[in-house]
Amino acid sequence: MSKPSGEAKLSFEEALAELEKIVSRMESGDLSLEQALAAHKRGLELARFCQQRLESAQQQVKVLEGDVLKPLTAAVERDEPEGG
């Protein structure tokens, strides 16, 4: 699937900001049906883009941490004092 125009140049933060604006416009109820459909389509494209960037970042963190990431609950239990 090809990337929508301009998406390749967007940073994660820019895409998220645009997505937030789209959500606000759609929630306002001021869009026509055609505008709402176009906004929905663009919102889906941006959401997919953001999800892909987050997944990529997660993979990079796993590599940097050497796959030693542990569930938060295990770390908390380990740090709690005995009998406490």
PDB file of N, CA, C and O in Angstrom:
ATOM      1  N   MET A   1       0.841  -1.178   0.000  1.00  0.00           N
ATOM      2  CA  MET A   1       0.000   0.000   0.000  1.00  0.00           C
ATOM      3  C   MET A   1       0.877   1.228   0.000  1.00  0.00           C
ATOM      4  O   MET A   1       1.806   1.308   0.804  1.00  0.00           O
ATOM      5  N   SER A   2       0.626   2.179  -0.859  1.00  0.00           N
ATOM      6  CA  SER A   2       1.446   3.376  -0.934  1.00  0.00           C
ATOM      7  C   SER A   2       1.049   4.363   0.156  1.00  0.00           C
ATOM      8  O   SER A   2      -0.073   4.355   0.662  1.00  0.00           O
ATOM      9  N   LYS A   3       2.008   5.209   0.494  1.00  0.00           N
ATOM     10  CA  LYS A   3       1.754   6.200   1.540  1.00  0.00           C
ATOM     11  C   LYS A   3       0.981   7.364   0.952  1.00  0.00           C
ATOM     12  O   LYS A   3       1.230   7.757  -0.188  1.00  0.00           O
ATOM     13  N   PRO A   4       0.041   7.927   1.715  1.00  0.00           N
ATOM     14  CA  PRO A   4      -0.682   9.106   1.248  1.00  0.00           C
ATOM     15  C   PRO A   4       0.270  10.269   1.060  1.00  0.00           C
ATOM     16  O   PRO A   4       1.309  10.337   1.717  1.00  0.00           O
ATOM     17  N   SER A   5      -0.071  11.170   0.180  1.00  0.00           N
ATOM     18  CA  SER A   5       0.816  12.282  -0.126  1.00  0.00           C
ATOM     19  C   SER A   5       1.159  13.084   1.123  1.00  0.00           C
ATOM     20  O   SER A   5       0.287  13.413   1.927  1.00  0.00           O
ATOM     21  N   GLY A   6       2.432  13.388   1.267  1.00  0.00           N
ATOM     22  CA  GLY A   6       2.889  14.197   2.388  1.00  0.00           C
ATOM     23  C   GLY A   6       3.144  13.416   3.656  1.00  0.00           C
ATOM     24  O   GLY A   6       3.809  13.929   4.556  1.00  0.00           O
ATOM     25  N   GLU A   7       2.642  12.191   3.769  1.00  0.00           N
ATOM     26  CA  GLU A   7       2.778  11.437   5.010  1.00  0.00           C
ATOM     27  C   GLU A   7       4.222  11.048   5.275  1.00  0.00           C
ATOM     28  O   GLU A   7       4.650  11.012   6.429  1.00  0.00           O
ATOM     29  N   ALA A   8       4.986  10.756   4.218  1.00  0.00           N
ATOM     30  CA  ALA A   8       6.372  10.331   4.402  1.00  0.00           C
ATOM     31  C   ALA A   8       7.202  11.440   5.044  1.00  0.00           C
ATOM     32  O   ALA A   8       8.214  11.157   5.684  1.00  0.00           O
ATOM     33  N   LYS A   9       6.795  12.679   4.885  1.00  0.00           N
ATOM     34  CA  LYS A   9       7.544  13.804   5.434  1.00  0.00           C
ATOM     35  C   LYS A   9       7.090  14.185   6.839  1.00  0.00           C
ATOM     36  O   LYS A   9       7.737  14.999   7.499  1.00  0.00           O
ATOM     37  N   LEU A  10       5.988  13.607   7.300  1.00  0.00           N
ATOM     38  CA  LEU A  10       5.466  13.934   8.622  1.00  0.00           C
ATOM     39  C   LEU A  10       6.268  13.248   9.715  1.00  0.00           C
ATOM     40  O   LEU A  10       6.696  12.103   9.567  1.00  0.00           O
ATOM     41  N   SER A  11       6.464  13.963  10.811  1.00  0.00           N
ATOM     42  CA  SER A  11       7.008  13.315  11.995  1.00  0.00           C
ATOM     43  C   SER A  11       5.836  12.701  12.751  1.00  0.00           C
ATOM     44  O   SER A  11       4.676  12.989  12.453  1.00  0.00           O
ATOM     45  N   PHE A  12       6.142  11.864  13.719  1.00  0.00           N
ATOM     46  CA  PHE A  12       5.096  11.263  14.543  1.00  0.00           C
ATOM     47  C   PHE A  12       4.282  12.369  15.214  1.00  0.00           C
ATOM     48  O   PHE A  12       3.052  12.319  15.229  1.00  0.00           O
ATOM     49  N   GLU A  13       4.967  13.359  15.764  1.00  0.00           N
ATOM     50  CA  GLU A  13       4.293  14.441  16.492  1.00  0.00           C
ATOM     51  C   GLU A  13       3.385  15.257  15.581  1.00  0.00           C
ATOM     52  O   GLU A  13       2.296  15.660  15.989  1.00  0.00           O
ATOM     53  N   GLU A  14       3.828  15.501  14.348  1.00  0.00           N
ATOM     54  CA  GLU A  14       3.002  16.241  13.390  1.00  0.00           C
ATOM     55  C   GLU A  14       1.763  15.436  12.998  1.00  0.00           C
ATOM     56  O   GLU A  14       0.662  15.978  12.902  1.00  0.00           O
ATOM     57  N   ALA A  15       1.957  14.158  12.777  1.00  0.00           N
ATOM     58  CA  ALA A  15       0.825  13.295  12.414  1.00  0.00           C
ATOM     59  C   ALA A  15      -0.184  13.228  13.556  1.00  0.00           C
ATOM     60  O   ALA A  15      -1.392  13.290  13.328  1.00  0.00           O
ATOM     61  N   LEU A  16       0.314  13.101  14.778  1.00  0.00           N
ATOM     62  CA  LEU A  16      -0.579  13.043  15.934  1.00  0.00           C
ATOM     63  C   LEU A  16      -1.341  14.358  16.105  1.00  0.00           C
ATOM     64  O   LEU A  16      -2.534  14.348  16.410  1.00  0.00           O
ATOM     65  N   ALA A  17      -0.664  15.477  15.912  1.00  0.00           N
ATOM     66  CA  ALA A  17      -1.331  16.778  16.028  1.00  0.00           C
ATOM     67  C   ALA A  17      -2.420  16.925  14.965  1.00  0.00           C
ATOM     68  O   ALA A  17      -3.509  17.421  15.253  1.00  0.00           O
ATOM     69  N   GLU A  18      -2.123  16.493  13.739  1.00  0.00           N
ATOM     70  CA  GLU A  18      -3.136  16.560  12.677  1.00  0.00           C
ATOM     71  C   GLU A  18      -4.310  15.658  13.004  1.00  0.00           C
ATOM     72  O   GLU A  18      -5.461  16.030  12.776  1.00  0.00           O
ATOM     73  N   LEU A  19      -4.033  14.481  13.532  1.00  0.00           N
ATOM     74  CA  LEU A  19      -5.095  13.552  13.910  1.00  0.00           C
ATOM     75  C   LEU A  19      -5.970  14.154  15.000  1.00  0.00           C
ATOM     76  O   LEU A  19      -7.193  14.021  14.953  1.00  0.00           O
ATOM     77  N   GLU A  20      -5.365  14.812  15.974  1.00  0.00           N
ATOM     78  CA  GLU A  20      -6.139  15.455  17.043  1.00  0.00           C
ATOM     79  C   GLU A  20      -7.036  16.556  16.492  1.00  0.00           C
ATOM     80  O   GLU A  20      -8.167  16.713  16.952  1.00  0.00           O
ATOM     81  N   LYS A  21      -6.553  17.320  15.515  1.00  0.00           N
ATOM     82  CA  LYS A  21      -7.374  18.365  14.890  1.00  0.00           C
ATOM     83  C   LYS A  21      -8.559  17.753  14.145  1.00  0.00           C
ATOM     84  O   LYS A  21      -9.676  18.269  14.197  1.00  0.00           O
ATOM     85  N   ILE A  22      -8.297  16.651  13.457  1.00  0.00           N
ATOM     86  CA  ILE A  22      -9.378  15.972  12.728  1.00  0.00           C
ATOM     87  C   ILE A  22     -10.447  15.489  13.698  1.00  0.00           C
ATOM     88  O   ILE A  22     -11.640  15.658  13.445  1.00  0.00           O
ATOM     89  N   VAL A  23     -10.027  14.893  14.801  1.00  0.00           N
ATOM     90  CA  VAL A  23     -10.981  14.408  15.800  1.00  0.00           C
ATOM     91  C   VAL A  23     -11.816  15.573  16.331  1.00  0.00           C
ATOM     92  O   VAL A  23     -13.034  15.452  16.463  1.00  0.00           O
ATOM     93  N   SER A  24     -11.178  16.686  16.632  1.00  0.00           N
ATOM     94  CA  SER A  24     -11.910  17.856  17.136  1.00  0.00           C
ATOM     95  C   SER A  24     -12.932  18.345  16.124  1.00  0.00           C
ATOM     96  O   SER A  24     -14.070  18.652  16.479  1.00  0.00           O
ATOM     97  N   ARG A  25     -12.520  18.418  14.847  1.00  0.00           N
ATOM     98  CA  ARG A  25     -13.446  18.870  13.803  1.00  0.00           C
ATOM     99  C   ARG A  25     -14.629  17.913  13.672  1.00  0.00           C
ATOM    100  O   ARG A  25     -15.773  18.342  13.515  1.00  0.00           O
ATOM    101  N   MET A  26     -14.343  16.617  13.738  1.00  0.00           N
ATOM    102  CA  MET A  26     -15.424  15.643  13.592  1.00  0.00           C
ATOM    103  C   MET A  26     -16.361  15.678  14.799  1.00  0.00           C
ATOM    104  O   MET A  26     -17.575  15.544  14.648  1.00  0.00           O
ATOM    105  N   GLU A  27     -15.803  15.855  15.988  1.00  0.00           N
ATOM    106  CA  GLU A  27     -16.631  15.925  17.189  1.00  0.00           C
ATOM    107  C   GLU A  27     -17.484  17.181  17.238  1.00  0.00           C
ATOM    108  O   GLU A  27     -18.521  17.201  17.900  1.00  0.00           O
ATOM    109  N   SER A  28     -17.060  18.225  16.547  1.00  0.00           N
ATOM    110  CA  SER A  28     -17.827  19.468  16.564  1.00  0.00           C
ATOM    111  C   SER A  28     -19.176  19.307  15.864  1.00  0.00           C
ATOM    112  O   SER A  28     -20.128  20.027  16.166  1.00  0.00           O
ATOM    113  N   GLY A  29     -19.250  18.362  14.931  1.00  0.00           N
ATOM    114  CA  GLY A  29     -20.503  18.129  14.221  1.00  0.00           C
ATOM    115  C   GLY A  29     -20.771  19.121  13.111  1.00  0.00           C
ATOM    116  O   GLY A  29     -21.866  19.143  12.550  1.00  0.00           O
ATOM    117  N   ASP A  30     -19.781  19.949  12.783  1.00  0.00           N
ATOM    118  CA  ASP A  30     -19.973  20.982  11.767  1.00  0.00           C
ATOM    119  C   ASP A  30     -19.614  20.537  10.355  1.00  0.00           C
ATOM    120  O   ASP A  30     -19.743  21.322   9.415  1.00  0.00           O
ATOM    121  N   LEU A  31     -19.167  19.297  10.187  1.00  0.00           N
ATOM    122  CA  LEU A  31     -18.742  18.827   8.872  1.00  0.00           C
ATOM    123  C   LEU A  31     -19.924  18.240   8.109  1.00  0.00           C
ATOM    124  O   LEU A  31     -20.814  17.613   8.683  1.00  0.00           O
ATOM    125  N   SER A  32     -19.904  18.465   6.795  1.00  0.00           N
ATOM    126  CA  SER A  32     -20.892  17.800   5.946  1.00  0.00           C
ATOM    127  C   SER A  32     -20.545  16.318   5.873  1.00  0.00           C
ATOM    128  O   SER A  32     -19.474  15.911   6.322  1.00  0.00           O
ATOM    129  N   LEU A  33     -21.422  15.524   5.322  1.00  0.00           N
ATOM    130  CA  LEU A  33     -21.171  14.095   5.204  1.00  0.00           C
ATOM    131  C   LEU A  33     -19.891  13.830   4.406  1.00  0.00           C
ATOM    132  O   LEU A  33     -19.065  13.005   4.798  1.00  0.00           O
ATOM    133  N   GLU A  34     -19.737  14.537   3.289  1.00  0.00           N
ATOM    134  CA  GLU A  34     -18.555  14.350   2.450  1.00  0.00           C
ATOM    135  C   GLU A  34     -17.280  14.756   3.193  1.00  0.00           C
ATOM    136  O   GLU A  34     -16.260  14.073   3.108  1.00  0.00           O
ATOM    137  N   GLN A  35     -17.347  15.867   3.917  1.00  0.00           N
ATOM    138  CA  GLN A  35     -16.195  16.319   4.686  1.00  0.00           C
ATOM    139  C   GLN A  35     -15.867  15.331   5.812  1.00  0.00           C
ATOM    140  O   GLN A  35     -14.700  15.054   6.087  1.00  0.00           O
ATOM    141  N   ALA A  36     -16.904  14.811   6.451  1.00  0.00           N
ATOM    142  CA  ALA A  36     -16.697  13.849   7.526  1.00  0.00           C
ATOM    143  C   ALA A  36     -16.064  12.563   6.996  1.00  0.00           C
ATOM    144  O   ALA A  36     -15.186  11.992   7.643  1.00  0.00           O
ATOM    145  N   LEU A  37     -16.504  12.103   5.824  1.00  0.00           N
ATOM    146  CA  LEU A  37     -15.920  10.905   5.229  1.00  0.00           C
ATOM    147  C   LEU A  37     -14.457  11.127   4.863  1.00  0.00           C
ATOM    148  O   LEU A  37     -13.618  10.257   5.098  1.00  0.00           O
ATOM    149  N   ALA A  38     -14.150  12.284   4.291  1.00  0.00           N
ATOM    150  CA  ALA A  38     -12.766  12.593   3.937  1.00  0.00           C
ATOM    151  C   ALA A  38     -11.900  12.710   5.194  1.00  0.00           C
ATOM    152  O   ALA A  38     -10.763  12.239   5.215  1.00  0.00           O
ATOM    153  N   ALA A  39     -12.439  13.336   6.230  1.00  0.00           N
ATOM    154  CA  ALA A  39     -11.706  13.473   7.482  1.00  0.00           C
ATOM    155  C   ALA A  39     -11.480  12.105   8.122  1.00  0.00           C
ATOM    156  O   ALA A  39     -10.404  11.834   8.655  1.00  0.00           O
ATOM    157  N   HIS A  40     -12.485  11.257   8.069  1.00  0.00           N
ATOM    158  CA  HIS A  40     -12.365   9.905   8.610  1.00  0.00           C
ATOM    159  C   HIS A  40     -11.274   9.126   7.879  1.00  0.00           C
ATOM    160  O   HIS A  40     -10.454   8.457   8.508  1.00  0.00           O
ATOM    161  N   LYS A  41     -11.268   9.215   6.557  1.00  0.00           N
ATOM    162  CA  LYS A  41     -10.256   8.525   5.752  1.00  0.00           C
ATOM    163  C   LYS A  41      -8.860   9.008   6.124  1.00  0.00           C
ATOM    164  O   LYS A  41      -7.953   8.205   6.343  1.00  0.00           O
ATOM    165  N   ARG A  42      -8.695  10.333   6.193  1.00  0.00           N
ATOM    166  CA  ARG A  42      -7.379  10.890   6.548  1.00  0.00           C
ATOM    167  C   ARG A  42      -7.003  10.485   7.976  1.00  0.00           C
ATOM    168  O   ARG A  42      -5.841  10.183   8.250  1.00  0.00           O
ATOM    169  N   GLY A  43      -7.963  10.477   8.867  1.00  0.00           N
ATOM    170  CA  GLY A  43      -7.705  10.076  10.242  1.00  0.00           C
ATOM    171  C   GLY A  43      -7.216   8.643  10.332  1.00  0.00           C
ATOM    172  O   GLY A  43      -6.299   8.345  11.098  1.00  0.00           O
ATOM    173  N   LEU A  44      -7.820   7.752   9.555  1.00  0.00           N
ATOM    174  CA  LEU A  44      -7.373   6.357   9.530  1.00  0.00           C
ATOM    175  C   LEU A  44      -5.947   6.247   9.008  1.00  0.00           C
ATOM    176  O   LEU A  44      -5.145   5.480   9.540  1.00  0.00           O
ATOM    177  N   GLU A  45      -5.629   7.019   7.955  1.00  0.00           N
ATOM    178  CA  GLU A  45      -4.270   7.007   7.412  1.00  0.00           C
ATOM    179  C   GLU A  45      -3.267   7.468   8.470  1.00  0.00           C
ATOM    180  O   GLU A  45      -2.208   6.864   8.639  1.00  0.00           O
ATOM    181  N   LEU A  46      -3.610   8.536   9.173  1.00  0.00           N
ATOM    182  CA  LEU A  46      -2.717   9.065  10.200  1.00  0.00           C
ATOM    183  C   LEU A  46      -2.577   8.106  11.371  1.00  0.00           C
ATOM    184  O   LEU A  46      -1.486   7.938  11.916  1.00  0.00           O
ATOM    185  N   ALA A  47      -3.681   7.477  11.757  1.00  0.00           N
ATOM    186  CA  ALA A  47      -3.637   6.523  12.865  1.00  0.00           C
ATOM    187  C   ALA A  47      -2.746   5.336  12.506  1.00  0.00           C
ATOM    188  O   ALA A  47      -1.968   4.872  13.339  1.00  0.00           O
ATOM    189  N   ARG A  48      -2.855   4.849  11.286  1.00  0.00           N
ATOM    190  CA  ARG A  48      -1.995   3.736  10.846  1.00  0.00           C
ATOM    191  C   ARG A  48      -0.526   4.164  10.849  1.00  0.00           C
ATOM    192  O   ARG A  48       0.347   3.421  11.296  1.00  0.00           O
ATOM    193  N   PHE A  49      -0.270   5.364  10.345  1.00  0.00           N
ATOM    194  CA  PHE A  49       1.094   5.893  10.315  1.00  0.00           C
ATOM    195  C   PHE A  49       1.664   5.973  11.728  1.00  0.00           C
ATOM    196  O   PHE A  49       2.792   5.542  11.971  1.00  0.00           O
ATOM    197  N   CYS A  50       0.891   6.520  12.650  1.00  0.00           N
ATOM    198  CA  CYS A  50       1.346   6.647  14.038  1.00  0.00           C
ATOM    199  C   CYS A  50       1.578   5.272  14.657  1.00  0.00           C
ATOM    200  O   CYS A  50       2.564   5.072  15.365  1.00  0.00           O
ATOM    201  N   GLN A  51       0.686   4.333  14.399  1.00  0.00           N
ATOM    202  CA  GLN A  51       0.838   2.982  14.938  1.00  0.00           C
ATOM    203  C   GLN A  51       2.120   2.339  14.428  1.00  0.00           C
ATOM    204  O   GLN A  51       2.844   1.702  15.193  1.00  0.00           O
ATOM    205  N   GLN A  52       2.400   2.502  13.147  1.00  0.00           N
ATOM    206  CA  GLN A  52       3.624   1.940  12.573  1.00  0.00           C
ATOM    207  C   GLN A  52       4.862   2.568  13.197  1.00  0.00           C
ATOM    208  O   GLN A  52       5.835   1.873  13.486  1.00  0.00           O
ATOM    209  N   ARG A  53       4.827   3.881  13.405  1.00  0.00           N
ATOM    210  CA  ARG A  53       5.975   4.557  14.027  1.00  0.00           C
ATOM    211  C   ARG A  53       6.167   4.081  15.465  1.00  0.00           C
ATOM    212  O   ARG A  53       7.300   3.884  15.905  1.00  0.00           O
ATOM    213  N   LEU A  54       5.075   3.896  16.199  1.00  0.00           N
ATOM    214  CA  LEU A  54       5.174   3.405  17.573  1.00  0.00           C
ATOM    215  C   LEU A  54       5.722   1.981  17.615  1.00  0.00           C
ATOM    216  O   LEU A  54       6.552   1.658  18.464  1.00  0.00           O
ATOM    217  N   GLU A  55       5.265   1.138  16.709  1.00  0.00           N
ATOM    218  CA  GLU A  55       5.774  -0.233  16.654  1.00  0.00           C
ATOM    219  C   GLU A  55       7.261  -0.249  16.331  1.00  0.00           C
ATOM    220  O   GLU A  55       8.020  -1.034  16.900  1.00  0.00           O
ATOM    221  N   SER A  56       7.671   0.616  15.420  1.00  0.00           N
ATOM    222  CA  SER A  56       9.084   0.716  15.069  1.00  0.00           C
ATOM    223  C   SER A  56       9.908   1.171  16.270  1.00  0.00           C
ATOM    224  O   SER A  56      10.976   0.623  16.541  1.00  0.00           O
ATOM    225  N   ALA A  57       9.411   2.166  16.980  1.00  0.00           N
ATOM    226  CA  ALA A  57      10.111   2.661  18.168  1.00  0.00           C
ATOM    227  C   ALA A  57      10.190   1.574  19.236  1.00  0.00           C
ATOM    228  O   ALA A  57      11.211   1.438  19.909  1.00  0.00           O
ATOM    229  N   GLN A  58       9.125   0.806  19.392  1.00  0.00           N
ATOM    230  CA  GLN A  58       9.120  -0.280  20.372  1.00  0.00           C
ATOM    231  C   GLN A  58      10.174  -1.328  20.021  1.00  0.00           C
ATOM    232  O   GLN A  58      10.862  -1.838  20.905  1.00  0.00           O
ATOM    233  N   GLN A  59      10.300  -1.644  18.753  1.00  0.00           N
ATOM    234  CA  GLN A  59      11.321  -2.603  18.325  1.00  0.00           C
ATOM    235  C   GLN A  59      12.726  -2.065  18.597  1.00  0.00           C
ATOM    236  O   GLN A  59      13.611  -2.809  19.018  1.00  0.00           O
ATOM    237  N   GLN A  60      12.923  -0.774  18.354  1.00  0.00           N
ATOM    238  CA  GLN A  60      14.225  -0.168  18.611  1.00  0.00           C
ATOM    239  C   GLN A  60      14.565  -0.212  20.096  1.00  0.00           C
ATOM    240  O   GLN A  60      15.710  -0.475  20.464  1.00  0.00           O
ATOM    241  N   VAL A  61      13.584   0.042  20.943  1.00  0.00           N
ATOM    242  CA  VAL A  61      13.810  -0.015  22.388  1.00  0.00           C
ATOM    243  C   VAL A  61      14.176  -1.431  22.802  1.00  0.00           C
ATOM    244  O   VAL A  61      15.079  -1.626  23.615  1.00  0.00           O
ATOM    245  N   LYS A  62      13.482  -2.424  22.247  1.00  0.00           N
ATOM    246  CA  LYS A  62      13.799  -3.815  22.573  1.00  0.00           C
ATOM    247  C   LYS A  62      15.228  -4.152  22.189  1.00  0.00           C
ATOM    248  O   LYS A  62      15.926  -4.836  22.937  1.00  0.00           O
ATOM    249  N   VAL A  63      15.669  -3.684  21.038  1.00  0.00           N
ATOM    250  CA  VAL A  63      17.036  -3.935  20.606  1.00  0.00           C
ATOM    251  C   VAL A  63      18.012  -3.238  21.542  1.00  0.00           C
ATOM    252  O   VAL A  63      19.000  -3.837  21.964  1.00  0.00           O
ATOM    253  N   LEU A  64      17.745  -1.981  21.869  1.00  0.00           N
ATOM    254  CA  LEU A  64      18.638  -1.220  22.748  1.00  0.00           C
ATOM    255  C   LEU A  64      18.715  -1.821  24.143  1.00  0.00           C
ATOM    256  O   LEU A  64      19.772  -1.800  24.773  1.00  0.00           O
ATOM    257  N   GLU A  65      17.602  -2.353  24.623  1.00  0.00           N
ATOM    258  CA  GLU A  65      17.558  -2.936  25.958  1.00  0.00           C
ATOM    259  C   GLU A  65      17.992  -4.397  25.953  1.00  0.00           C
ATOM    260  O   GLU A  65      18.080  -5.019  27.011  1.00  0.00           O
ATOM    261  N   GLY A  66      18.258  -4.936  24.808  1.00  0.00           N
ATOM    262  CA  GLY A  66      18.696  -6.317  24.713  1.00  0.00           C
ATOM    263  C   GLY A  66      17.626  -7.311  25.128  1.00  0.00           C
ATOM    264  O   GLY A  66      17.932  -8.374  25.668  1.00  0.00           O
ATOM    265  N   ASP A  67      16.382  -6.968  24.879  1.00  0.00           N
ATOM    266  CA  ASP A  67      15.253  -7.829  25.230  1.00  0.00           C
ATOM    267  C   ASP A  67      15.212  -8.186  26.711  1.00  0.00           C
ATOM    268  O   ASP A  67      14.781  -9.282  27.070  1.00  0.00           O
ATOM    269  N   VAL A  68      15.655  -7.276  27.576  1.00  0.00           N
ATOM    270  CA  VAL A  68      15.582  -7.512  29.013  1.00  0.00           C
ATOM    271  C   VAL A  68      14.399  -6.773  29.628  1.00  0.00           C
ATOM    272  O   VAL A  68      14.322  -6.619  30.847  1.00  0.00           O
ATOM    273  N   LEU A  69      13.478  -6.316  28.782  1.00  0.00           N
ATOM    274  CA  LEU A  69      12.290  -5.647  29.289  1.00  0.00           C
ATOM    275  C   LEU A  69      11.440  -6.653  30.047  1.00  0.00           C
ATOM    276  O   LEU A  69      11.207  -7.769  29.582  1.00  0.00           O
ATOM    277  N   LYS A  70      10.984  -6.241  31.215  1.00  0.00           N
ATOM    278  CA  LYS A  70      10.157  -7.116  32.042  1.00  0.00           C
ATOM    279  C   LYS A  70       8.836  -6.411  32.347  1.00  0.00           C
ATOM    280  O   LYS A  70       8.777  -5.181  32.333  1.00  0.00           O
ATOM    281  N   PRO A  71       7.788  -7.165  32.619  1.00  0.00           N
ATOM    282  CA  PRO A  71       6.517  -6.540  32.980  1.00  0.00           C
ATOM    283  C   PRO A  71       6.687  -5.639  34.198  1.00  0.00           C
ATOM    284  O   PRO A  71       7.473  -5.946  35.095  1.00  0.00           O
ATOM    285  N   LEU A  72       5.966  -4.547  34.231  1.00  0.00           N
ATOM    286  CA  LEU A  72       6.053  -3.586  35.323  1.00  0.00           C
ATOM    287  C   LEU A  72       5.732  -4.228  36.661  1.00  0.00           C
ATOM    288  O   LEU A  72       6.379  -3.911  37.658  1.00  0.00           O
ATOM    289  N   THR A  73       4.761  -5.113  36.712  1.00  0.00           N
ATOM    290  CA  THR A  73       4.374  -5.724  37.983  1.00  0.00           C
ATOM    291  C   THR A  73       5.530  -6.517  38.585  1.00  0.00           C
ATOM    292  O   THR A  73       5.708  -6.516  39.803  1.00  0.00           O
ATOM    293  N   ALA A  74       6.307  -7.184  37.763  1.00  0.00           N
ATOM    294  CA  ALA A  74       7.455  -7.946  38.272  1.00  0.00           C
ATOM    295  C   ALA A  74       8.495  -7.006  38.857  1.00  0.00           C
ATOM    296  O   ALA A  74       9.097  -7.312  39.886  1.00  0.00           O
ATOM    297  N   ALA A  75       8.712  -5.870  38.216  1.00  0.00           N
ATOM    298  CA  ALA A  75       9.693  -4.905  38.714  1.00  0.00           C
ATOM    299  C   ALA A  75       9.231  -4.291  40.027  1.00  0.00           C
ATOM    300  O   ALA A  75      10.043  -4.082  40.929  1.00  0.00           O
ATOM    301  N   VAL A  76       7.948  -4.000  40.147  1.00  0.00           N
ATOM    302  CA  VAL A  76       7.410  -3.407  41.367  1.00  0.00           C
ATOM    303  C   VAL A  76       7.501  -4.400  42.522  1.00  0.00           C
ATOM    304  O   VAL A  76       7.925  -4.042  43.620  1.00  0.00           O
ATOM    305  N   GLU A  77       7.108  -5.635  42.275  1.00  0.00           N
ATOM    306  CA  GLU A  77       7.170  -6.659  43.310  1.00  0.00           C
ATOM    307  C   GLU A  77       8.601  -6.860  43.800  1.00  0.00           C
ATOM    308  O   GLU A  77       8.831  -7.062  44.992  1.00  0.00           O
ATOM    309  N   ARG A  78       9.544  -6.805  42.894  1.00  0.00           N
ATOM    310  CA  ARG A  78      10.942  -6.991  43.252  1.00  0.00           C
ATOM    311  C   ARG A  78      11.453  -5.835  44.115  1.00  0.00           C
ATOM    312  O   ARG A  78      12.302  -6.045  44.981  1.00  0.00           O
ATOM    313  N   ASP A  79      10.951  -4.627  43.893  1.00  0.00           N
ATOM    314  CA  ASP A  79      11.413  -3.441  44.605  1.00  0.00           C
ATOM    315  C   ASP A  79      10.715  -3.232  45.949  1.00  0.00           C
ATOM    316  O   ASP A  79      11.169  -2.415  46.751  1.00  0.00           O
ATOM    317  N   GLU A  80       9.615  -3.955  46.215  1.00  0.00           N
ATOM    318  CA  GLU A  80       8.891  -3.780  47.482  1.00  0.00           C
ATOM    319  C   GLU A  80       9.686  -4.402  48.630  1.00  0.00           C
ATOM    320  O   GLU A  80      10.259  -5.479  48.465  1.00  0.00           O
ATOM    321  N   PRO A  81       9.728  -3.741  49.792  1.00  0.00           N
ATOM    322  CA  PRO A  81      10.435  -4.322  50.942  1.00  0.00           C
ATOM    323  C   PRO A  81       9.701  -5.538  51.468  1.00  0.00           C
ATOM    324  O   PRO A  81       8.484  -5.649  51.315  1.00  0.00           O
ATOM    325  N   GLU A  82      10.430  -6.446  52.083  1.00  0.00           N
ATOM    326  CA  GLU A  82       9.853  -7.669  52.645  1.00  0.00           C
ATOM    327  C   GLU A  82       8.888  -7.327  53.774  1.00  0.00           C
ATOM    328  O   GLU A  82       9.177  -6.447  54.585  1.00  0.00           O
ATOM    329  N   GLY A  83       7.748  -8.007  53.840  1.00  0.00           N
ATOM    330  CA  GLY A  83       6.781  -7.844  54.922  1.00  0.00           C
ATOM    331  C   GLY A  83       6.052  -6.530  54.900  1.00  0.00           C
ATOM    332  O   GLY A  83       5.417  -6.174  55.893  1.00  0.00           O
ATOM    333  N   GLY A  84       6.115  -5.801  53.824  1.00  0.00           N
ATOM    334  CA  GLY A  84       5.621  -4.469  53.843  1.00  0.00           C
ATOM    335  C   GLY A  84       4.397  -4.132  53.218  1.00  0.00           C
ATOM    336  O   GLY A  84       3.988  -2.971  53.246  1.00  0.00           O
TER     337      GLY A  84
END
